[in-house]
């Protein structure tokens, strides 16, 4: 592969709630590709029959850039912000304002895989609070 060109793999969510925002980014990436400046990109598609992890590894092979579209998927809390539930101490509770949003573990793993392979990486954190409440 010619290192003067950018060949990107784009990691993103397949959730229905993220479909529109992911489409906007992929449309933009197609536009940049069509400028003829040496940029190409690929991504996994949920309709493919292969196991997702196998698809991603195969599609990332030979790419020199990873772009992660990080949409909010899960809520997380630091252990120090949890306390035992009275009368049921094996259950933990915390305040909602101590919960933070994070992208899916799958996207985080793709970022780590790309970093481990020596890819340059860029992460796009999507801010669209409409469906995050």
C-alpha positions as CSV (number, residue, x, y, z in Angstrom):
1,X,0.0,0.0,0.0
2,X,1.2,3.5,-0.8
3,X,1.8,5.3,2.5
4,X,1.1,8.7,0.9
5,X,-2.5,7.7,0.6
6,X,-5.0,7.4,3.4
7,X,-6.9,4.2,3.7
8,X,-9.3,4.3,6.7
9,X,-11.4,1.9,8.5
10,X,-14.4,3.5,10.2
11,X,-15.8,1.9,13.3
12,X,-19.4,2.8,14.3
13,X,-22.5,1.6,16.0
14,X,-25.2,-0.4,14.3
15,X,-27.9,0.7,16.7
16,X,-31.1,2.0,15.0
17,X,-30.8,5.2,17.2
18,X,-27.4,5.9,15.6
19,X,-28.2,5.0,12.0
20,X,-28.9,8.6,10.9
21,X,-25.8,10.2,12.5
22,X,-23.6,7.4,11.2
23,X,-25.1,7.8,7.7
24,X,-24.2,11.6,7.8
25,X,-20.6,10.7,8.5
26,X,-20.4,8.0,5.9
27,X,-22.0,10.3,3.3
28,X,-19.3,12.9,4.1
29,X,-16.5,10.2,3.9
30,X,-17.9,9.2,0.5
31,X,-17.7,12.8,-0.6
32,X,-14.1,13.1,0.5
33,X,-13.3,9.8,-1.3
34,X,-14.9,11.1,-4.5
35,X,-12.6,14.2,-4.5
36,X,-9.9,12.0,-5.8
37,X,-7.3,13.1,-3.2
38,X,-6.1,9.6,-2.3
39,X,-8.6,8.9,0.5
40,X,-10.4,5.6,0.6
41,X,-12.4,4.0,3.5
42,X,-14.3,0.9,4.5
43,X,-16.5,-0.2,7.4
44,X,-18.2,-3.4,8.6
45,X,-21.9,-3.7,7.7
46,X,-24.3,-5.4,9.9
47,X,-25.9,-7.3,7.0
48,X,-22.7,-9.3,6.3
49,X,-22.8,-13.0,7.2
50,X,-19.4,-13.3,8.9
51,X,-18.9,-13.0,12.6
52,X,-18.5,-9.2,13.3
53,X,-15.1,-9.5,15.0
54,X,-13.7,-11.5,12.0
55,X,-15.2,-8.9,9.6
56,X,-13.6,-6.0,11.4
57,X,-10.2,-7.6,11.7
58,X,-10.2,-8.4,7.9
59,X,-11.4,-5.0,6.9
60,X,-8.9,-3.2,9.2
61,X,-6.0,-5.1,7.6
62,X,-4.0,-2.8,5.4
63,X,-5.6,0.4,6.6
64,X,-3.4,3.2,8.0
65,X,-6.1,5.2,9.7
66,X,-8.9,4.2,12.1
67,X,-11.8,6.6,12.5
68,X,-14.1,5.8,15.4
69,X,-17.6,7.3,15.5
70,X,-18.2,7.3,19.2
71,X,-21.9,7.6,20.0
72,X,-23.3,7.2,23.5
73,X,-24.3,3.7,24.1
74,X,-24.0,2.8,27.7
75,X,-24.0,4.4,31.2
76,X,-21.1,3.8,33.5
77,X,-20.2,4.7,37.1
78,X,-17.0,4.6,39.1
79,X,-17.0,2.0,41.9
80,X,-16.4,4.7,44.5
81,X,-19.8,6.2,43.6
82,X,-21.7,3.1,44.4
83,X,-23.0,2.0,47.8
84,X,-24.8,-1.1,49.1
85,X,-28.6,-1.1,48.9
86,X,-30.0,-1.2,52.5
87,X,-31.3,-4.7,53.4
88,X,-29.8,-6.2,50.1
89,X,-26.1,-5.5,50.5
90,X,-25.1,-7.5,47.4
91,X,-26.9,-4.9,45.3
92,X,-25.3,-1.6,44.6
93,X,-26.9,1.8,44.0
94,X,-25.7,5.2,42.9
95,X,-27.0,8.6,42.0
96,X,-28.0,9.2,38.4
97,X,-25.9,12.4,38.3
98,X,-22.8,10.2,39.0
99,X,-23.4,8.1,35.9
100,X,-21.5,9.0,32.8
101,X,-22.1,8.1,29.1
102,X,-19.6,6.1,27.1
103,X,-19.4,4.5,23.7
104,X,-19.9,0.8,23.3
105,X,-17.2,-1.6,24.4
106,X,-17.0,-2.8,20.9
107,X,-15.8,0.6,19.5
108,X,-13.3,0.9,22.4
109,X,-11.9,-2.5,21.5
110,X,-11.6,-1.5,17.8
111,X,-9.8,1.7,18.9
112,X,-7.4,-0.4,20.9
113,X,-6.9,-2.9,18.1
114,X,-6.1,-0.2,15.6
115,X,-3.7,1.5,18.1
116,X,-2.0,-1.8,18.7
117,X,-1.5,-2.3,15.0
118,X,0.2,1.1,14.8
119,X,-2.7,2.8,12.9
120,X,-3.1,6.5,13.2
121,X,-6.5,7.1,14.8
122,X,-9.1,9.7,15.0
123,X,-12.1,9.6,17.3
124,X,-15.3,11.4,16.6
125,X,-17.5,11.9,19.6
126,X,-21.0,12.5,18.5
127,X,-23.0,15.0,20.6
128,X,-26.7,14.4,19.9
129,X,-28.6,14.5,23.2
130,X,-32.0,14.0,21.6
131,X,-31.9,10.2,22.1
132,X,-29.6,10.0,25.1
133,X,-32.1,10.8,27.8
